[in-house]
């Protein structure tokens, strides 16, 4: 639930998520602020908490945004010939070749981009488009595979780009996945797929939910820890 709190002419937007917990906790990332609250927390109580910590939260969000912009610039500038980009956990060398049309493909362990010259934005656009399309296919395959095993059905699959969120499941049984997972080892992508499919049984993060995840992916803790560190790549 997206909510807004105003103070001194400034507006702070945050995502209120009620979970099986005993206290309020606000977490900040480049995507914004998320307030985790006990199930019975009233919206007014959540707003009051955010207002109490308004200045600290806003300052943290501004700092994270600046750091993210600086990192994005640095990563884009590193998109040169020979740069290594992971695809399903395996490093692929970026190869830049002349051409009249902007294209990108994967062949023999390399990502071959033609028609971009040395333009970092064009290179990034081509590689991202390539990986997003690959991610769509992989998520469709793995979601269908695990849905049969778990015994659930789902609606649409949407591929998104988020800085820290790897996946989500809506009340309408639609699944959302972060395309950047295509750069992680297959086990990490499978963990996120299983995680979201298990939400179709338990729409929370209760012990019962994690028991479902472990039932279908015993090594889930390993991949959860891996993703907590983020995926580093020059795109």
Number of C-alpha atoms within 10 A of each C-alpha: 10 11 12 13 15 13 10 5 5 10 12 18 15 23 16 20 15 17 18 14 13 12 11 16 14 17 14 15 17 18 15 19 21 18 20 21 22 16 13 10 17 12 13 9 12 23 18 13 15 25 17 11 11 18 14 11 20 19 11 16 20 14 13 17 16 12 12 16 12 11 13 13 13 13 16 17 15 15 23 17 14 14 15 19 21 21 23 21 16 14 16 20 19 22 18 20 15 12 12 8 10 16 19 23 13 17 9 8 13 18 25 21 26 20 18 22 14 14 13 18 14 17 26 19 15 20 21 16 14 17 21 19 13 15 23 18 10 19 25 14 11 15 21 15 14 18 17 10 11 17 11 15 14 17 11 10 16 16 17 15 15 14 14 15 15 22 21 18 21 14 9 10 18 17 23 21 24 23 24 26 28 22 21 20 16 17 17 23 27 20 23 24 26 24 24 25 27 27 22 23 14 15 15 15 15 12 11 13 18 16 14 19 23 17 12 16 16 12 13 21 13 12 19 14 11 14 19 11 9 14 16 12 17 19 20
